[in-house]
Amino acid sequence: MAHILVSPFSWGLGHATRTLPIIQELLRRGHQVTIATSGKAEVLLKSEFPTCHFIHFRDYPSPDTKTRYHYFKFAAYIPVMLYAIFREKQITDRLIAENRFDLIFSDSRFGVYSENLPSFFLSHQFRFEVPSFIGFGRQLSEQFNAFFHSKFTGLIVPDNPPGPLSLSGKLAWPKYKTSREKVYYAGILSSVRKMDLAEDIDFLISVSGPGPQRAILEKIVLKQAPGLPGRKVILLGRPGEHFQEQIDQETTVYSHASREEISKLMNRAKFIISRSGYTTMMELAELGKKKALFIPTPGQVEQEYLARYYKQRGWFLYRSQNLVNLPEDVVAAARYTGFPTMPRTEENVRRLYQQLFSPYLDK
């Protein structure tokens, strides 16, 4: 039995949910897993893996990027992040000195690696979309990535290889050869699973994003959703609150839902309206959902890029938040094809284990 250190980032739940099937596979193979994380990721993973050992490992401090014009704030934040990565590496070295680990698996934590142990880094974003007037920022970020990628044994992308099935487009194409040589395209990694449930919800609408933008979208959705035909379920993304209300005969509003509840609702939905975050995209691909409308969070360039990319491919329609007209938009969105069929998580995670982890763990 090998001992693996798994350390996912906790800015949002996406990092935790995509590591979840990998942790399940490691445990299924009889290995011991220690999870180092914090925040919502720690809460979620503790509920899923109560028998695992946990280490409270704080994230980097989050930059204040709640408005559309946050790029210079983010540039000023870079020295703070570099120092945080330096501290993260010190903590990782101490953990390794105090415990016997056989392999390290980091989701987007640049300082969680060891020079003496196989260390793998998971990310779907090796390039960053930025406005043309700060193009130097793109080059700087690519050099930043390449430097830290050189510290890891391998780079795991939760996406299909570049080509007709790629969900992340150019975001997952490393610019530098030194990074490209280490990349392993694992395919989609999702915590949701296809269930044998009737599609009895006509529209599932998920409201999310940073505070101000989430509130704006919530106001739009609550006003426009009753104009959609059929049964509607609205998830407001308020985890600190617990209520359910019926705003009309066919529209139910939930303040929040657990991961299990969300998985069931997505399985039951005929049409999904959501942000275009990458974790949600993998969930739609895993479930084979073909009808959706995306409303990217204003100012979140990754979501905006993905929404444009999917429209260009003819997969899904998107609308800018300030232009949303749900009754009209869902009619237009129904003409799009959805993601093509692709290998699912169960197959992908077993192949990942055999090809990347097994040579180090099954000796």
N, C-alpha and C positions, 0 to 999 in steps of 0.2 A: 504493500500500500504506500503510495506516494502522498506527499503533503504539498498542497498548492495554495499560494497566496493570491487571492482575487481582490482587486481594488478598483471598483467602478466610481466614476465621477458622480456627483449628486446634484448638478445643476439641472433640475427636472428629473423625471423618472425614466426617460428614454435609455440612459446608460445602464440603469439597473435592470430594466425589462429585457434588454437584448443580451445581457450576461446571464440572465436566469436560465435559459435552456442549456448554456454551456456548463453552468454549475450543476444542473440536473444530470448532465451526461457524466461529469466527473464523479459525482456521488454514485451514479448507477454503476460505474466501473469499479467502485469500492475504494476510492481515494478519500483522503481527508482534505477538507477545504476550510481555510480561514479567510473570512471576508473583512476587508478593511475599507470602511466608507463612513458616511455620516448623513444627516438630514433625512429627506424622504426616501432616499435609496436604502438607508439603513433600516428604516421602519418597514419598507416593503420586503426586503430580503430576509429580515428576521421573521416576518410572518410566513414566508415561503420555506425557510430553512431553519427551523427552531433548534435543530441539533448541531448546527455549525457553530464554530467559535467566531466571535465578532470582535473586531478592534475598532474603536471610534477614531476615525481618521478624517480630520476636517479637510474641506475643499480649499481651493484658492479663494480669496475674497472676490465677490462678484462685482464687476464694474457697473456703474449706474448707466444703463443703456436703454432707458425707457422711452426715449423720443426717437424720431426718425433721423435726427442730426446728431449722432452720438460718436461719429468716427474719430474725432480728435480726442474725445474723452477716453476712448478705448486706447488710442496711441499713448496717451499719458499714463495709462494703466499698465503698460508693458513692463516697466521696471518693477512694479509691485508683483506682477505675476512671476517674473524671473526670480525674485527673491523667494516667493512662495514655493517655486519648484526646487530651489536650492534647499529650503527647509524640508520639503517633502522627501527629497533624496536622503537627507540626514536621518529622518525618522525611519525611512525604509531600511537603511543600513543598520539601524539599531534593532529593528524588528528581525532582520535576518540573523543578526548576532545572537539574539535571544531565543530564536526558534530554528528548527531544522526544516527548511523548505527545499523542495525539489524543482519547483517551477514557479514563475511569477507571471500573472496575467493581469494586465492593466487596461482599463477602458478609459482612455483619454487623460490619464494621469502621467505627465511627462517625467516625473521624478521617481516613479515606482518601477525600478529595474535594478538589476545587479550585474556587475561585471563578471561574477563567478557563477551565475545561474542562468539557465535559459529563461529569457524574458520576452513576453509577447505583448504587443500594443494593439488595441482595437480602436478603429476610427473609420468613419465613412467620409471624413472631410480632410483631405490633404491639401486642398486649395481653398482659398477664400475669395468670395465675390465681394468686391468693393467698388465704389464709384470711380470713374476714370480720372477724376481730379485728384485722387489720392492713390494712383496706381502704384506708387512706391510701397504702399502698405501691402499690396499683394506679394510683391517680390520679397519684402521683409518677412512676411509670414511663411512663405515657401522656404526661405533659408532657415528660419526658426524651426520649422517642421523637420527639414532635412538634418539639421544638427542633432536634434533629439532622437530622430528615427535611427541614427547611427548607433545609438546606445542599446538598441533592442535586437534580439535574435531574429524576430520576424514581425511583420505588420499584417494585421488581419482586418480585412474590409468586409463588413456585413452587407455585401452586395454581390451581384453577378459580375463576371468579368466585363470590361469595356466592350460594348457592342449592343445588339438589339434588345437585350434584356436588362441593361444597366439602369438601375433606379436612381443612382446619385449623379449620373452624367459625369461631367469633367471634375466635379468636386473630389472624386476618388481616384483621380489620375495623378500620381506624384510627378512632379516636374523633373526631379533629379534622378539620375540612373541609380545612384546608391540606394535610394528609397525604393525605386521600382523593382530592384533585384530581390527585395525582401518581402514584397507584397504577396499576400495570399487572399484571393477572392473567395470568401466562404459561402456566398449566397445569403439570402435573407435570414435573419435571426429574430424571431418574434416569440413573445410569450403567449400570444393568443393561439387558440387551436380551433380548427373547423369542428362544429358541433352539429348533430342531427336535430336541428331546430327549425320550425316553420318560420318563413320570412313574413311575420305578421305586423311588422312596423314599416310604414311607408317611408318615413324620413327620420333618421337619427341625426340630431344636430349637437355637435360638441363645441362648447365655448371654452377657449383657453387662451393663454398668453400672459404677458406681464400685466400687472394691475390695471393701469389706465386703458390699455388696448383691449383687455378682456372685458372691461366694463362697457366700452363702446360697442363691442360686438354683441354683448349680451342685450343691450338696449335695442339694437337693430333686429336681432333674432326674435326677441319677445314681441316686437311690434309686427314683424312680417310673417312669422311662422304660421299663425292661424290662417293665413291666406293660402297655404299649401293644401292640396287635397289629401284626404286620408288621415291615418293615424300618425301622430308625431310624438317623439320623445326628445326632450331638450336636457342636456347635461351642462350645468352652469360652471363647473370647475371651481367650486368653493369648498375645499376640503375641510375647512373649519366649521362649516355649518351642516345641519342635518334636517332637511325638510323635503317634502314632496307635495306638489300642488297641481291641481287640474285647472288650467286657465280657460279651457273650453271642453266640450265633450270629447274632442279628439286630440287634445294636446296636453301631455303630461310633462311637468318640469321637475327635475331632480337637482338638488343643490350639489350633489356629489355622488359618485358611485365607486365601489371597490373595483379592483382589477378584474375579479371574477365576474362581477355584474356587468362591467363594460364589455368584457369578452362575449357574454351572452347577448347583450344588446346589439353588438356589432354583427353577430351571427344572424340575429333576427331581422336586421335592417335590409330593406331593398335598396335604399339610397342613403348615402352618408354625406353630411355637410360638416367640414372641419377645417382647421388650420392645415398647412402642408408640411408639418414637421416630419422628419425622416422616419421616426418610429411608427407614426400613424401610417405612413406609406408602406412600410414593411407589413403592418397588420392587414392592410387592404389586400396586398399581394398574397399573403398567407391564406386569407379567407376566400380569395378569388372574387372579391367584390368588384363589379364592373361599372357601377353608377355612383358617381360622387361629384361634389362641387367643393373646390378649395378656396379658402379666404386667407391668404398668408398674413401673418402678423406684420403690420407696417414697421419698417425699419429692420426687420430680421432678414438679412440679405440671403441667407441660406434658403429660407422658406420661399422667398420671392423668386429666387433662381429655380428651385425645384418646380414651382407652379408654372413658370414660363416654359421650362423644359418639357413638362408633361403635356402642356397644350401644343407645343411644337410637334411632339411625337404623335399627337392625335389621341392621347390616352385619356386625359381629363381636362375639363374646363376650370378656369379660376376667375375670380373677380376680386378687384381691389376692394378693401373694406368700405371705402367711402362711395363705392358705386353699386353695392349689393342691392339687387331686387330679386328676392328669392323666388316668387312665383314665375317670373320670366327666366331667371337664370337656370332653374332646374330643368326647364323644357329644353334649353340650349345644351345643357350638360348631358342630357340623355342621349345625344347624338354621338358622344365619344365612346371609344371602344373599351376603355379600361386597360389595366396592365395585361400583357400577354401571360400565358401560363408559364410557370417556372418552377424549379425544384423548391420544395417546402423545407421548413426548419428542421424537422426530424431527420430527414436525409442529410441536410447540410451539416448539422452539428456532429453527426456520427462520422461523416467524411473528414471534417475538421480534426476531430480527435485522432482518427487513424493516421492522417497525413502529417499533422503538426505535433501533437502532444505525445502520441504513443511511443515514438522513438526515444523520448526522454523519460517517460513514466513507466513503461512496460518492459523494463530490462530484466 
